[in-house]
Amino acid sequence: MEEKEKEKAREMFEEIFFKPIEKVLGPFLNEEARRHFSQARVEVLKAMRSFLDAEIERVDKTEKKSSES
């Protein structure tokens, strides 16, 4: 994936997942809450990575089975 495409995908992800929360709650958050949301962002990204890894593995297994038949 080209760098421009990666950046666009990252921006889209931010817009879908994080901007709505920031827009609604941002004005009311103190520094501690902001740190928690920052860490939560990392955890969401890790969850997405885990999900994608599992899906890749599932697709690989399915393709292997279909190519063996």
C-alpha positions in Angstrom: 0.0 0.0 0.0 1.4 3.4 -1.0 2.1 6.0 1.7 -0.7 8.3 0.5 -3.2 5.4 0.6 -2.1 4.5 4.2 -2.5 8.0 5.3 -6.0 8.2 3.8 -7.0 4.9 5.4 -5.7 6.2 8.8 -7.6 9.4 8.4 -10.8 7.5 7.6 -10.4 5.3 10.6 -9.9 8.3 12.8 -13.0 9.9 11.4 -15.2 6.8 11.9 -14.0 5.7 15.3 -12.5 8.5 17.2 -13.7 11.9 16.0 -17.3 11.4 17.1 -16.2 10.7 20.7 -13.8 13.6 20.6 -16.3 16.0 19.2 -19.0 15.2 21.8 -16.9 14.7 24.9 -13.8 16.8 24.1 -14.9 20.0 25.6 -15.7 18.3 28.9 -12.6 16.1 29.3 -9.9 16.9 31.8 -6.2 15.8 31.3 -6.7 12.5 33.0 -9.7 11.6 30.9 -7.8 12.6 27.7 -5.0 10.2 28.7 -7.5 7.4 29.2 -9.0 8.0 25.8 -5.6 8.1 24.3 -4.9 4.6 25.8 -8.3 3.4 24.7 -7.4 4.4 21.1 -4.3 2.1 21.4 -6.5 -0.7 22.7 -9.0 -0.3 19.9 -6.2 -0.4 17.3 -4.8 -3.6 19.0 -8.3 -5.2 18.9 -8.6 -4.3 15.2 -5.2 -5.8 14.5 -6.2 -9.0 16.4 -9.4 -9.2 14.4 -7.6 -8.7 11.1 -5.0 -11.3 11.9 -7.7 -13.9 12.7 -9.6 -13.0 9.5 -6.4 -13.4 7.5 -5.8 -16.8 9.1 -9.4 -17.9 8.4 -9.1 -16.8 4.7 -5.8 -18.6 4.3 -7.2 -21.8 5.7 -10.2 -21.6 3.5 -8.1 -21.0 0.4 -5.8 -23.9 1.3 -8.7 -26.2 1.6 -10.2 -25.1 -1.7 -6.9 -25.5 -3.5 -6.4 -29.0 -2.1 -9.7 -30.2 -3.5 
